[in-house]
Amino acid sequence: MSEGLVLPQPGTRRSTGLAALVLVAVTAVWGSTFVLIKDVVTTIPVPDFLALRFLIAAAVMVPVFWRPLRRLSRDLVLRGLALGAVYGVAQVFQTFGLAHTSAAVSGFVTGMYVVLTPVIGVVLLGQRAPASTWFAVGLSTAGLGVLALNGFAVGTGELLVLVSAFLYALHIVALGLWSGAQDALGLATIQMVAIAVLCTVAALPHGITLPSTGAAWAAVLYTAVVAGALTLIGQTWAQAHLPATRAAVIMTLEPVFAALFAVLIGGEQLTPRMLCGGLLVLAAMYVVELTPGRTSAPRATRRRSRGSRAAPRSPDQAR
């Protein structure tokens, strides 16, 4: 089946518009997972949920992308395993954090990976960043403070999610350095396998608790298949038709969708503090993405299990 997945080259205005709509839909799916995951982890332990989610996603992706997976060189397999480990740890921090904060706040804090990505490029790769990048860092820091500070202390949930945002940014930087378009599907698949193994090993010591209700199983399957495997396919196709900057700007809608679903489905209240902090974080994202001539780490397809961010986020999105 993977041999039939031909990624068209950027072309007509119609195909570009359709790609943008597909990527908006992918981002909306990523955003919807925050409120679902928050509910599920109240009924089963976080490691168990992640193990089930990514085992199912890997079981879907391996047969579909078997041929691209077999074509990977040994070096790419090792790099994919390392990338999957980073992404898997990010998922663990994000999901534990989500259990201690609201879905809307978690979405905005996770979105700081957009700002942290060029900062990591400066620190680790010696890239030079324009002044606008540091302005964005200041905006996002202020927004995080509004969202997360309780007096002079940062909430545990927000701190855990912030660590995950840093790891997602690190994943994007490394993925941009190590991947090519011809290896994207195989590399995403080996990452998903690594994530599934890591989360399963974390869950095994106490045994894996299965969901006890149909609603919980539906959430696990949705985050695995729809927000994991299918969004990766949609993202891969869409980004073949869109400039990287435009795609990145569209993906900054993830925290907006996370807040929207948290209010409409999760029954959360959109407080003035949440609105103010979220707008500051969003402004920082757009400053980074829309500044001409910005220097940042190369982008590749993400996550995001967003089930994300599988992979990307690689299987983000698997975010």
Secondary structure, 3 states (H helix, E strand, C coil): CHHHCCCCCCCCHHHHHHHHHHHHHHHHHHHHHHHHHHHHCCCCCHHHHHHHHHHHHHHHHHHHCHHHHHCCCHHHHHHHHHHHHHHHHHHHHHHHHHCCCCHHHHHHHHCCHHHHHHHHHHHHHCCCCCHHHHHHHHHHHHHHHHHHEECCEECHHHHHHHHHHHHHHHHHHHHHHHCCHHHHHHHHHHHHHHHHHHHHHHHHHHCCCCCCCHHHHHHHHHHHHHHHHHHHHHHHHHHCCCCHHHHHHHHCCHHHHHHHHHHHCCCCCCCHHHHHHHHHHHHHHHHHHHCCCCCCCCCCCECCCCCCCCECECCECCC
